[in-house]
């Protein structure tokens, strides 16, 4: 989740670390993504099929509370039973995964949950997946580009905006730089100072 404040993202951060770049602009508004990435399997732990999982939820242990999770295309489902923690990661057993080879074969698998199972956002909180693909416009309505990624390296979310031509622009996701976000309309307003890179 991204907030328009200088604080780390919380729940349901984008997969592949703090960055998520869609292959193409996503639809905005009510027809946006139906699933949200809530974690990633990062490898095996031991020889009995336990996997190490990086959770993207605000409380890492909540990852197992959503029921079975799916991979990115929904072709596989994973029922996780948490067994412990190690170095900031969850340890989990997955039904049908019984040895190290099977567990390691899942390395890099992103874990998704149905969007409607996530708790509602409050105030200036937004799930990363809801921001991806939004049109970025100036206060006067001039097109700037589309949100192509959300980054967060600890100082607060940064929105990457890809124009129709040319290099992308990074904009701090603060009220000063992004004074308005309208998920239903599929747009966000970017302040002139952000557009100019100052």
Buried (B, 14 or more C-beta within 10 A) or exposed (E): BBBBBEEBBBBBBBBEEBBBBBEEBBEBBEEBBEBBBBBBBBBBBEEEBBBBBBBBBEEBEBBBEBEBBBBEEEEEBBEBEBBEEEEEBBBBBBEEBEEBEBBBEBEEBBBBBBBEEBEEBEEBBBBBBBBBBBBBBBEEEEEBBBBBBBBBEEEBBBBBBBBEEEEBBEBBBBEEBBBBBBBEEBBBBBBEEBBEEE
